Each structure stands twice: as C-alpha cells, then as structure tokens.
Amino acid sequence: MATFLPFISTVFIALSAIFVAVGWYYIAKRNIEAHRKVMFWAAILAVVFFATYLSKTLFIGSTSFGGPEEVETYYQIFLLFHITMATIAAVLGIIQLVTGYKNNLKLHRKLGATTSIIWFISATTGIAVYLLLYIIYDPGETTHLFRAILG
C-alpha cells in the first residue's frame, strides 16, 4: 500500500497534465466547449491526485530518499523546486477555474499559458520524484512529512 498509492497519485497527475495539454490544443483551435470539458476533467484528475497524495501522506507518511548520500542533496533541491512549482500550479489552477467559470476571460487568457507551463513542470517533476523515490532507487524510510523532506 505504501508504494501503490504514490503510483496511483502519479498516474492521476500525469493524466491531469495530459488533459491540460489537450485543453490547450482545443482553445488554440477556438473550440471553447471542448476546452471547458477537458479542463474540467483535468481539474477533477488533479483533485483525485491531491486526495490520494494527502491520504498517503497523512495515514502512511512520507517516504524519504533512499538513494546514495552523494545524490541526496541534489534530490532535496529538486524536491523543493517541485513543491514550489506544484504550489504555484495549484494556486494558478484554482484562479484559472474561477476566472473561466466566471467568464473573466481577460485574466483567464492572460494567465492561461503560464499556468499550463507551470502545471507541466509540476507534473513532470512530480513524476521524476516518484521515479527517484520508488523506481530508480529503493524507497527510504516512510516517516513524518518534514523528516522525509529534510532528511
């Protein structure tokens, strides 16, 4: 279960990023209705990701880096970059949903490309974190969130 939930959450954030890319394609083609539908599902997939991630973190704990010590500092810097991008992506994503549904298209258009790019960076680095924690290296200890992040 400790490795299954991270896999599932990674799948959902990857799917969310794919849906954002498809939504970007639709809006570039001026297919507003398809854009709305796809972006709605991108948001749903992101919420499922977050619920899965949060459940694993709260009920099981966070997994520390299990790779070699000489790589750990680089991993921690990368992880902090990912966390920063994920936080920015989440805030911008919420703003995009609100501005889109409230038809505040001036702000929605202004933030759209930036939000999508940050979302892709967040999803890609999240997948890389998963690979580093569970696939490339053996998982480290599963422990309290801050201990896992800071070593």
N, CA, C and O of each residue as an XYZ file, in Angstrom:
604
protein
N       0.828     -1.204      0.000
C       0.000      0.000      0.000
C       0.866      1.260      0.000
O       0.501      2.273     -0.595
N       2.017      1.186      0.672
C       2.885      2.356      0.767
C       3.472      2.746     -0.583
O       3.815      3.911     -0.783
N       3.598      1.804     -1.512
C       4.104      2.148     -2.842
C       2.986      2.216     -3.882
O       3.164      2.810     -4.945
N       1.837      1.610     -3.580
C       0.724      1.626     -4.521
C       0.088      3.016     -4.611
O      -0.174      3.495     -5.714
N      -0.160      3.660     -3.491
C      -0.782      4.989     -3.508
C       0.084      6.038     -4.229
O      -0.459      6.839     -4.990
N       1.399      6.059     -4.016
C       2.208      7.006     -4.789
C       2.131      6.757     -6.298
O       2.118      7.702     -7.087
N       2.081      5.490     -6.691
C       1.941      5.166     -8.112
C       0.615      5.713     -8.643
O       0.577      6.354     -9.693
N      -0.467      5.455     -7.914
C      -1.795      5.908     -8.334
C      -1.833      7.431     -8.416
O      -2.338      7.983     -9.394
N      -1.307      8.117     -7.401
C      -1.341      9.581     -7.434
C      -0.515     10.123     -8.593
O      -0.886     11.126     -9.202
N       0.594      9.473     -8.902
C       1.433      9.897    -10.030
C       0.694      9.710    -11.348
O       0.791     10.558    -12.234
N      -0.031      8.630    -11.488
C      -0.833      8.397    -12.697
C      -1.867      9.515    -12.852
O      -2.064     10.034    -13.950
N      -2.523      9.882    -11.756
C      -3.557     10.916    -11.849
C      -2.980     12.285    -12.192
O      -3.602     13.024    -12.955
N      -1.829     12.646    -11.665
C      -1.274     13.964    -12.007
C      -0.764     13.955    -13.455
O      -0.832     14.972    -14.145
N      -0.256     12.814    -13.906
C       0.168     12.711    -15.305
C      -1.043     12.849    -16.233
O      -0.979     13.554    -17.240
N      -2.138     12.180    -15.895
C      -3.358     12.299    -16.700
C      -3.880     13.733    -16.696
O      -4.338     14.237    -17.722
N      -3.809     14.376    -15.553
C      -4.242     15.772    -15.468
C      -3.428     16.651    -16.421
O      -3.985     17.495    -17.122
N      -2.125     16.451    -16.442
C      -1.266     17.233    -17.340
C      -1.600     16.952    -18.802
O      -1.591     17.865    -19.628
N      -1.890     15.708    -19.121
C      -2.282     15.364    -20.498
C      -3.584     16.078    -20.857
O      -3.717     16.617    -21.956
N      -4.540     16.082    -19.936
C      -5.803     16.774    -20.188
C      -5.587     18.275    -20.350
O      -6.246     18.899    -21.182
N      -4.679     18.869    -19.576
C      -4.361     20.296    -19.739
C      -3.801     20.532    -21.141
O      -4.163     21.509    -21.797
N      -2.923     19.647    -21.600
C      -2.365     19.795    -22.951
C      -3.456     19.713    -24.012
O      -3.454     20.484    -24.972
N      -4.387     18.777    -23.839
C      -5.495     18.648    -24.790
C      -6.378     19.899    -24.730
O      -6.835     20.392    -25.761
N      -6.612     20.403    -23.524
C      -7.396     21.629    -23.376
C      -6.733     22.816    -24.047
O      -7.403     23.654    -24.651
N      -5.420     22.882    -23.941
C      -4.663     23.949    -24.596
C      -4.827     23.832    -26.113
O      -4.997     24.835    -26.806
N      -4.774     22.609    -26.615
C      -4.971     22.371    -28.045
C      -6.357     22.864    -28.474
O      -6.486     23.573    -29.472
N      -7.385     22.486    -27.721
C      -8.753     22.882    -28.083
C      -8.937     24.390    -28.074
O      -9.605     24.929    -28.956
N      -8.367     25.076    -27.111
C      -8.568     26.529    -27.071
C      -7.789     27.194    -28.209
O      -8.213     28.225    -28.730
N      -6.660     26.613    -28.594
C      -5.909     27.148    -29.740
C      -6.719     27.005    -31.026
O      -6.589     27.817    -31.942
N      -7.561     25.961    -31.089
C      -8.440     25.741    -32.244
C      -9.774     26.473    -32.091
O     -10.666     26.339    -32.929
N      -9.899     27.245    -31.017
C     -11.117     28.030    -30.717
C     -12.335     27.151    -30.427
O     -13.473     27.590    -30.595
N     -12.098     25.924    -29.997
C     -13.181     25.023    -29.618
C     -13.408     25.186    -28.110
O     -12.917     24.395    -27.304
N     -14.152     26.217    -27.755
C     -14.316     26.616    -26.353
C     -15.051     25.549    -25.543
O     -14.678     25.274    -24.402
N     -16.080     24.953    -26.114
C     -16.848     23.941    -25.366
C     -15.990     22.715    -25.041
O     -16.023     22.213    -23.918
N     -15.231     22.239    -26.015
C     -14.335     21.100    -25.765
C     -13.269     21.479    -24.739
O     -12.922     20.675    -23.874
N     -12.749     22.709    -24.837
C     -11.763     23.211    -23.882
C     -12.324     23.167    -22.462
O     -11.659     22.685    -21.545
N     -13.530     23.662    -22.284
C     -14.154     23.663    -20.953
C     -14.290     22.254    -20.398
O     -13.957     22.008    -19.238
N     -14.769     21.341    -21.206
C     -14.975     19.960    -20.750
C     -13.660     19.297    -20.363
O     -13.559     18.659    -19.315
N     -12.664     19.452    -21.210
C     -11.376     18.809    -20.953
C     -10.706     19.420    -19.717
O     -10.128     18.702    -18.901
N     -10.787     20.727    -19.586
C     -10.169     21.374    -18.428
C     -10.900     21.023    -17.132
O     -10.278     20.929    -16.074
N     -12.217     20.828    -17.213
C     -12.972     20.364    -16.052
C     -12.415     19.020    -15.593
O     -12.178     18.815    -14.402
N     -12.206     18.101    -16.545
C     -11.680     16.785    -16.189
C     -10.228     16.854    -15.741
O      -9.807     16.060    -14.900
N      -9.459     17.781    -16.282
C      -8.088     17.984    -15.792
C      -8.114     18.377    -14.314
O      -7.299     17.903    -13.522
N      -9.055     19.244    -13.955
C      -9.188     19.668    -12.556
C      -9.637     18.506    -11.673
O      -9.116     18.333    -10.571
N     -10.588     17.714    -12.140
C     -11.052     16.551    -11.371
C      -9.896     15.578    -11.129
O      -9.712     15.087    -10.015
N      -9.126     15.306    -12.170
C      -7.976     14.413    -12.030
C      -6.950     14.966    -11.046
O      -6.337     14.209    -10.294
N      -6.764     16.285    -11.052
C      -5.837     16.913    -10.107
C      -6.357     16.785     -8.677
O      -5.574     16.564     -7.753
N      -7.651     16.918     -8.485
C      -8.235     16.763     -7.148
C      -8.084     15.315     -6.672
O      -7.772     15.079     -5.504
N      -8.300     14.355     -7.559
C      -8.112     12.945     -7.194
C      -6.645     12.700     -6.833
O      -6.347     12.005     -5.861
N      -5.727     13.278     -7.624
C      -4.302     13.193     -7.278
C      -4.074     13.708     -5.867
O      -3.470     13.027     -5.039
N      -4.560     14.913     -5.598
C      -4.299     15.550     -4.310
C      -4.900     14.737     -3.165
O      -4.266     14.585     -2.121
N      -6.102     14.219     -3.344
C      -6.742     13.407     -2.300
C      -5.928     12.136     -2.028
O      -5.743     11.745     -0.876
N      -5.450     11.504     -3.090
C      -4.640     10.294     -2.943
C      -3.313     10.608     -2.272
O      -2.882      9.897     -1.364
N      -2.667     11.679     -2.726
C      -1.386     12.094     -2.149
C      -1.549     12.451     -0.678
O      -0.760     12.021      0.163
N      -2.566     13.232     -0.375
C      -2.797     13.663      1.001
C      -3.128     12.471      1.902
O      -2.648     12.400      3.034
N      -3.937     11.542      1.413
C      -4.273     10.344      2.186
C      -3.021      9.545      2.522
O      -2.827      9.127      3.664
N      -2.181      9.338      1.527
C      -0.939      8.592      1.761
C      -0.061      9.321      2.760
O       0.500      8.701      3.663
N       0.065     10.632      2.607
C       0.927     11.409      3.483
C       0.408     11.400      4.922
O       1.190     11.236      5.859
N      -0.896     11.572      5.104
C      -1.468     11.648      6.450
C      -1.538     10.293      7.142
O      -1.232     10.186      8.330
N      -1.938      9.260      6.409
C      -2.199      7.975      7.047
C      -1.013      7.010      7.026
O      -0.913      6.133      7.884
N      -0.130      7.164      6.067
C       1.022      6.265      5.969
C       2.314      7.014      6.276
O       3.187      6.486      6.965
N       2.443      8.228      5.775
C       3.644      9.029      5.979
C       4.291      9.365      4.656
O       3.776      9.021      3.592
N       5.412     10.032      4.729
C       6.176     10.384      3.538
C       7.404      9.495      3.453
O       7.962      9.079      4.469
N       7.810      9.216      2.236
C       8.967      8.355      2.016
C      10.197      9.214      1.794
O      10.212     10.094      0.934
N      11.226      8.947      2.579
C      12.471      9.695      2.412
C      13.268      9.101      1.253
O      13.017      7.981      0.810
N      14.222      9.872      0.784
C      15.068      9.451     -0.328
C      15.925      8.271      0.109
O      16.580      8.334      1.150
N      15.928      7.201     -0.671
C      16.691      6.009     -0.325
C      17.936      5.814     -1.163
O      18.631      4.806     -1.035
N      18.212      6.776     -2.016
C      19.377      6.660     -2.895
C      20.665      7.002     -2.185
O      20.675      7.216     -0.973
N      21.750      7.054     -2.931
C      23.066      7.309     -2.347
C      23.162      8.707     -1.729
O      22.533      9.659     -2.192
N      23.961      8.797     -0.681
C      24.128     10.074      0.032
C      24.632     11.180     -0.884
O      24.234     12.335     -0.728
N      25.497     10.850     -1.836
C      26.053     11.888     -2.714
C      25.008     12.475     -3.669
O      25.250     13.516     -4.279
N      23.867     11.828     -3.803
C      22.778     12.317     -4.657
C      21.699     13.020     -3.829
O      20.916     13.800     -4.369
N      21.656     12.749     -2.536
C      20.562     13.203     -1.687
C      20.380     14.721     -1.688
O      19.245     15.191     -1.756
N      21.443     15.488     -1.615
C      21.320     16.952     -1.617
C      20.696     17.445     -2.912
O      19.854     18.343     -2.895
N      21.106     16.863     -4.036
C      20.528     17.239     -5.324
C      19.038     16.873     -5.375
O      18.216     17.631     -5.892
N      18.710     15.698     -4.829
C      17.313     15.285     -4.768
C      16.493     16.268     -3.932
O      15.400     16.661     -4.338
N      17.010     16.664     -2.777
C      16.277     17.583     -1.900
C      16.046     18.939     -2.569
O      14.967     19.517     -2.439
N      17.038     19.442     -3.271
C      16.884     20.700     -4.006
C      15.820     20.528     -5.096
O      14.955     21.386     -5.274
N      15.895     19.417     -5.815
C      14.910     19.115     -6.854
C      13.512     19.002     -6.257
O      12.550     19.523     -6.822
N      13.395     18.321     -5.115
C      12.104     18.161     -4.446
C      11.536     19.513     -4.018
O      10.342     19.759     -4.191
N      12.359     20.380     -3.472
C      11.878     21.714     -3.081
C      11.435     22.522     -4.294
O      10.457     23.266     -4.218
N      12.141     22.385     -5.407
C      11.717     23.022     -6.657
C      10.352     22.487     -7.072
O       9.461     23.257     -7.431
N      10.190     21.149     -7.022
C       8.910     20.536     -7.376
C       7.790     21.038     -6.472
O       6.719     21.400     -6.959
N       8.022     21.062     -5.177
C       6.994     21.514     -4.230
C       6.597     22.955     -4.517
O       5.416     23.300     -4.467
N       7.579     23.793     -4.816
C       7.306     25.193     -5.151
C       6.462     25.290     -6.415
O       5.462     26.008     -6.441
N       6.858     24.572     -7.461
C       6.098     24.596     -8.715
C       4.690     24.029     -8.524
O       3.730     24.555     -9.086
N       4.565     22.964     -7.740
C       3.247     22.365     -7.501
C       2.331     23.333     -6.756
O       1.140     23.417     -7.055
N       2.877     24.053     -5.799
C       2.077     25.019     -5.046
C       1.618     26.156     -5.952
O       0.452     26.549     -5.921
N       2.531     26.679     -6.750
C       2.186     27.751     -7.690
C       1.159     27.243     -8.702
O       0.197     27.944     -9.016
N       1.360     26.040     -9.206
C       0.428     25.463    -10.193
C      -0.963     25.303     -9.597
O      -1.959     25.581    -10.264
N      -1.038     24.861     -8.358
C      -2.340     24.674     -7.714
C      -3.067     26.011     -7.556
O      -4.259     26.108     -7.846
N      -2.358     27.027     -7.101
C      -2.972     28.348     -6.918
C      -3.424     28.911     -8.267
O      -4.552     29.385     -8.404
N      -2.539     28.856     -9.253
C      -2.902     29.362    -10.581
C      -4.029     28.543    -11.202
O      -4.895     29.090    -11.883
N      -4.017     27.230    -10.966
C      -5.084     26.382    -11.487
C      -6.439     26.771    -10.915
O      -7.430     26.821    -11.644
N      -6.488     27.045     -9.630
C      -7.739     27.485     -8.996
C      -8.177     28.828     -9.567
O      -9.355     29.028     -9.862
N      -7.227     29.747     -9.722
C      -7.544     31.051    -10.321
C      -8.102     30.852    -11.731
O      -9.074     31.503    -12.114
N      -7.485     29.952    -12.499
C      -7.954     29.702    -13.862
C      -9.364     29.126    -13.878
O     -10.185     29.514    -14.709
N      -9.646     28.209    -12.973
C     -11.000     27.655    -12.901
C     -12.023     28.746    -12.572
O     -13.075     28.835    -13.205
N     -11.702     29.560    -11.588
C     -12.635     30.622    -11.168
C     -12.827     31.632    -12.293
O     -13.961     31.989    -12.616
N     -11.736     32.096    -12.891
C     -11.869     33.107    -13.945
C     -12.571     32.535    -15.167
O     -13.331     33.241    -15.830
N     -12.330     31.267    -15.472
C     -13.006     30.633    -16.607
C     -14.502     30.515    -16.370
O     -15.304     30.878    -17.230
N     -14.874     30.008    -15.205
C     -16.306     29.810    -14.921
C     -17.048     31.118    -14.688
O     -18.257     31.196    -14.902
N     -16.320     32.155    -14.245
C     -16.958     33.465    -14.062
C     -16.876     34.320    -15.324
O     -17.302     35.475    -15.336
N     -16.327     33.741    -16.374
C     -16.215     34.414    -17.666
C     -15.337     35.669    -17.616
O     -15.540     36.606    -18.389
N     -14.374     35.680    -16.715
C     -13.393     36.759    -16.654
C     -12.270     36.388    -17.625
O     -11.164     36.030    -17.221
N     -12.589     36.485    -18.913
C     -11.705     35.937    -19.937
C     -10.425     36.733    -20.123
O      -9.422     36.183    -20.578
N     -10.436     38.012    -19.782
C      -9.212     38.813    -19.915
C      -8.113     38.232    -19.012
O      -6.998     37.981    -19.470
N      -8.432     38.020    -17.737
C      -7.446     37.450    -16.815
C      -7.183     35.980    -17.140
O      -6.045     35.518    -17.059
N      -8.222     35.255    -17.503
C      -8.094     33.838    -17.841
C      -7.109     33.646    -18.998
O      -6.241     32.776    -18.939
N      -7.244     34.449    -20.032
C      -6.324     34.356    -21.187
C      -4.907     34.776    -20.804
O      -3.922     34.176    -21.235
N      -4.834     35.827    -19.978
C      -3.523     36.346    -19.583
C      -2.706     35.298    -18.814
O      -1.494     35.197    -19.001
N      -3.371     34.519    -17.949
C      -2.665     33.543    -17.114
C      -2.611     32.139    -17.712
O      -1.878     31.284    -17.213
N      -3.373     31.894    -18.768
C      -3.530     30.538    -19.289
C      -2.245     29.833    -19.658
O      -1.979     28.740    -19.160
N      -1.448     30.428    -20.514
C      -0.222     29.760    -20.977
C       0.761     29.560    -19.827
O       1.366     28.496    -19.696
N       0.916     30.585    -18.999
C       1.837     30.483    -17.855
C       1.392     29.379    -16.908
O       2.205     28.575    -16.451
N       0.096     29.347    -16.616
C      -0.429     28.310    -15.726
C      -0.183     26.925    -16.302
O       0.241     26.021    -15.581
N      -0.442     26.748    -17.586
C      -0.238     25.441    -18.220
C       1.218     25.012    -18.161
O       1.511     23.858    -17.849
N       2.118     25.911    -18.451
C       3.549     25.581    -18.434
C       3.988     25.185    -17.026
O       4.700     24.196    -16.850
N       3.567     25.952    -16.033
C       3.931     25.613    -14.651
C       3.292     24.282    -14.252
O       3.900     23.493    -13.529
N       2.067     24.031    -14.723
C       1.412     22.746    -14.451
C       2.231     21.592    -15.038
O       2.424     20.570    -14.381
N       2.710     21.758    -16.271
C       3.526     20.713    -16.910
C       4.830     20.497    -16.152
O       5.258     19.359    -15.960
N       5.463     21.590    -15.719
C       6.700     21.473    -14.939
C       6.425     20.729    -13.641
O       7.181     19.839    -13.253
N       5.341     21.097    -12.975
C       4.976     20.452    -11.720
C       4.707     18.961    -11.921
O       5.211     18.130    -11.166
N       3.922     18.628    -12.925
C       3.601     17.220    -13.178
C       4.847     16.427    -13.552
O       5.049     15.316    -13.061
N       5.678     16.990    -14.415
C       6.893     16.301    -14.858
C       7.863     16.084    -13.706
O       8.417     14.996    -13.553
N       8.069     17.115    -12.896
C       8.975     16.946    -11.756
C       8.363     16.004    -10.719
O       9.091     15.299    -10.021
N       7.029     15.987    -10.612
C       6.374     15.042     -9.707
C       6.600     13.606    -10.135
O       6.846     12.732     -9.303
N       6.517     13.364    -11.429
C       6.796     12.027    -11.959
C       8.258     11.661    -11.689
O       8.560     10.528    -11.315
N       9.155     12.618    -11.878
C      10.576     12.365    -11.610
C      10.812     12.062    -10.129
O      11.613     11.187     -9.800
N      10.130     12.770     -9.239
C      10.252     12.487     -7.798
C       9.800     11.059     -7.513
O      10.470     10.322     -6.790
N       8.661     10.672     -8.083
C       8.177      9.297     -7.909
C       9.228      8.292     -8.390
O       9.533      7.328     -7.687
N       9.778      8.514     -9.580
C      10.776      7.594    -10.124
C      12.012      7.509     -9.228
O      12.553      6.426     -9.005
N      12.453      8.662     -8.716
C      13.629      8.669     -7.835
C      13.351      7.975     -6.500
O      14.228      7.311     -5.949
N      12.143      8.130     -5.988
C      11.817      7.547     -4.683
C      11.497      6.061     -4.733
O      11.798      5.334     -3.787
N      10.889      5.597     -5.826
C      10.354      4.239     -5.826
C      10.892      3.329     -6.926
O      10.800      2.107     -6.803
N      11.448      3.888     -7.992
C      11.856      3.051     -9.127
C      13.378      3.027     -9.291
O      13.986      1.957     -9.303
N      13.979      4.189     -9.414
C      15.424      4.258     -9.660
C      16.209      3.782     -8.443
O      17.186      3.042     -8.567
N      15.767      4.217     -7.265
C      16.392      3.800     -6.005
C      15.348      3.095     -5.152
O      14.147      3.304     -5.320
N      15.816      2.265     -4.245
C      14.899      1.653     -3.286
C      14.335      2.755     -2.386
O      15.047      3.692     -2.026
N      13.058      2.639     -2.027
C      12.465      3.669     -1.163
C      13.191      3.742      0.177
O      13.643      2.736      0.724
N      13.284      4.967      0.681
C      13.844      5.160      2.021
C      12.769      4.876      3.062
O      11.734      4.276      2.770
N      13.037      5.315      4.255
C      12.112      5.122      5.365
C      10.836      5.938      5.134
O      10.892      7.071      4.656
N       9.710      5.359      5.473
C       8.452      6.106      5.444
C       8.259      6.697      6.829
O       8.211      5.977      7.826
N       8.150      8.007      6.876
C       8.175      8.706      8.150
C       7.374      9.999      8.072
O       6.704     10.260      7.072
N       7.442     10.793      9.107
C       6.774     12.084      9.175
C       7.200     12.966      8.001
O       8.354     12.915      7.575
N       6.287     13.761      7.485
C       6.492     14.572      6.279
C       7.781     15.378      6.308
O       8.590     15.260      5.387
N       8.000     16.193      7.333
C       9.158     17.089      7.346
C      10.477     16.334      7.501
O      11.504     16.762      6.975
N      10.451     15.241      8.205
C      11.664     14.428      8.320
C      12.028     13.810      6.974
O      13.206     13.715      6.630
N      11.029     13.394      6.220
C      11.270     12.803      4.903
C      11.845     13.831      3.943
O      12.748     13.518      3.167
N      11.327     15.067      3.988
C      11.789     16.112      3.077
C      13.203     16.577      3.445
O      14.063     16.725      2.576
N      13.427     16.802      4.723
C      14.687     17.407      5.162
C      15.767     16.402      5.517
O      16.902     16.780      5.805
N      15.420     15.128      5.497
C      16.420     14.090      5.763
C      16.637     13.805      7.223
O      17.453     12.952      7.571
